[in-house]
Amino acid sequence: MIVKAGPELTVYTVDEFIEPRQRLLTDGRLVEFSEWETSERTEIAGDIASRFSEYRKSGTLDGEPFEGGGTKTIQFVRTSEGWRIAALAWYDQP
């Protein structure tokens, strides 16, 4: 499950999340994109984990530079193949 929180709550499947972002990153509209954590906290309890992080991002979209940031939470489960994402939610700061 992938959720964008805020006034316009949006819930995505993995494919619904990937498709427009893949197009944006490959069609030339978004260039010089970068996103990085500015703070993080991870808690592990047995085979589950939760990461809470603040992030910043920047790039050029449709020829205009932009900057932003927000908060993400990612839930993980440990499988026989290793850690896997079970859910992700984020909130972009206005």
N, C-alpha and C positions, 0 to 999 in steps of 0.2 A: 504494500500500500504506500502510495506517495501522495502527500497532502500539502497544498499551499494554503496556509492559514491567513486570516485577515478578513476584511469586509466581504470579499468575494471568494469565499472558501471553495477550493477546487480539489477534487479527489481524482487521481490519475491511476490508470494501469501502467505497467512498465512501458508498454508500447506507446500509449498515449503521451507519456512523459518524454520518451526518447525522440519520437518522430519530428516534432517541430524544432527541437533543439539541435538535432543532427542537421536538419535543413538549414537552420540559421548559421551553424558553424561551417557549413560547406558551400553556401551560395554566395559568399562574399559580403553579405550585409553586416556581419559581426566580425571584426578583426581586432587583433591585439588584445583579446580577452584574457583576463587573469582573475582568479579568485583564490583567496587565502584566508586561513584561520587567524584570528587575532587573539582568541582565547579559547580554551577547551577544558572540558572535564569529562572523564570516562570512569564509569563504575562497572565492575564485573562481579557477577554473583553466579558462580557455577558456570552453566552453559548459556547464560544470557548476559548481555552487556548493553549499556546505554551511553551514548556520547552526546554531549550538549556543547555546542560551539557558537561563537560569534564569528562572523566573517565579513570581509570587505571584497569588493569586486570592481573592476574597471575594464574599459575597452572603448571601441569606437563602433557605434551602431548607426547604420545608414549615413555614414560620414560625420556623425556628431559624437564627440567624446562624452563618456558618462562615467559616473562613479556611484557606488551604492554599498549597501551592506545589509546585514540581518542576522537572524538566529536560525540554527538548524538543530534538530534532534534526530539521531539515528539509532534504531534499535537493531541489535545483532543477536543471532543465535549461533552456537557452535555446532557444527555437523561433523560427520566423519571425514568430510573433505576440507574442513576448516571453518572459519567464521564467515557467515553470510548475512546480508542485510535482510531484515524481516519487515522493517517499515522506516519511512523517512518523512519528516515534516519540517517545513521551514516557513519563516516569516520575513519578508523583505521590509526593511525600515523605509518609511515614506521619504 
